[in-house]
Amino acid sequence: MMKRIREWLRHPTALWRLDEGAALVRSLNAQLRPMGYHAGIVGGVINRGWSNKDLDVVIMRLRGEAPPDFLRLNMLLGQELGRWNLCGSFPTVAHDPWEVRKFYYRGRRVDAFIELEKPYEN
């Protein structure tokens, strides 16, 4: 517990609360839906109600609505969340790949797990 407190004191703005994460995801969802995507919160913020490390967001394709527009998604994420670093792509299963990106939104980290449009190819 003391280790977490010391870490928070070094980086007080790194704390994410559930209400802040939900507000960010709601604003993203309003713009993602026409692109064929939607977002949700996973990880510590949803499990504990806060995280002093990051906000984990999963961005998934909508099934049966607008066809996914990955280029528009990339532009939106750049505009809304700022610069990002690609941490890597990994397949959860052969037909269902994900890409992981780390953003810094207003000085706090957001890890986005993005469902890719095309199947993973070796």
Secondary structure, 3 states (H helix, E strand, C coil): CHHHHHHHHHCHHHCEEHHHHHHHHHHHHHHHHHHCEEEEEECHHHHHCEECCCEEEEEEECCCCCCCCHHHHHHHHHHHHCCEEEEEEEECCCCCEEEEEEEEECCEEEEEEEECCCCCCC
